[in-house]
Amino acid sequence: KLARIGKRGSEVPAVLDRDGVHRDVSSLVSDFTPEFFAGDGKALAIDDLSALPAVEGRIGAPIARPSLILCVGLNYVDHANES
């Protein structure tokens, strides 16, 4: 699970590891931007995140500067059944 942790405007990219600890991945990726998602994602293809520093604090928006936001209204059973 991807996250961005830190003060507003100064968040660092992080990944939630198997133990529920957010790990700072800023040494691997600059941020979770549309350009990051357009790439192949190999920068985060590591098995053991425990060597990366733990990071705590405010959890910001998971994606910096999203280029598009799509919403699907499936919050009611009737809407889900219609879909």
N, C-alpha and C positions, 0 to 999 in steps of 0.2 A: 504494500500500500504506500502510495506516494503522499508526501506532505511537504509543507514549507513552514519552518519553525523560526520564530524570532519576532522582534519588534516590527510594527507595520512599516513596510518599505525596506526593511533590512533582513528579510527572511532568508534562510539557507535551505537548499533542497535536502530532504531527508526521506528515508525509507523506514517503514515499520518492520522490524525483524521478527523472527519466529517467537521470540520471548516477549514481544510487546514493547520493545525499546525502540525509540526513534534514533536512527543512525544518520549522522551528517554525511552526505554524499557529495558535498561541494568540491571535494578533491577529484571526483569522477565526472561530474556534470556541472555546468555553470548555473543552470536553473531549469525548471520544468516549463518550457515555452513551446509554442507551436513548432518551432524548429527542432526541438528535442524529439517531439513525437513524430515528426516527419522523417527522422533518421531511423537507423536500424535497431537502436536500443541496446547495442552490445556493451555500452559503457557501464551498464548496471548488471551485466550478466556475470555475477560472482555468487558463489555458493555461501561463503561465510562472511557475514557482515560484522561479526563481533570485533574485528580488528579496527573498524571505523569508530570514531568518537561518538558517544551518546550525546544527544542534544535535547534540551527541555525548554519549555517556554510556550509562548502564545502560538497556537496553530493557525496559520494564515490560509488563504485560498490555495488549493493544491496546484493550480496552474497559474503561472505569471502571464499576464496579458493574453488571455484567451482570444482567439480570432473569431470564434463562433460558439454560441451557446444554444443547444437544442434542448427543449423541454418536452416531456411526454406526460400527459395528465392521466396517469394510471393509479391515482390515489384512492379511487373508489372501485368496489367490486364490479359495479355496472360498467364503468369505463373499461376495465380490464376485460370483461366478457365481450364487450363490443369490439375490442381489438382482436 
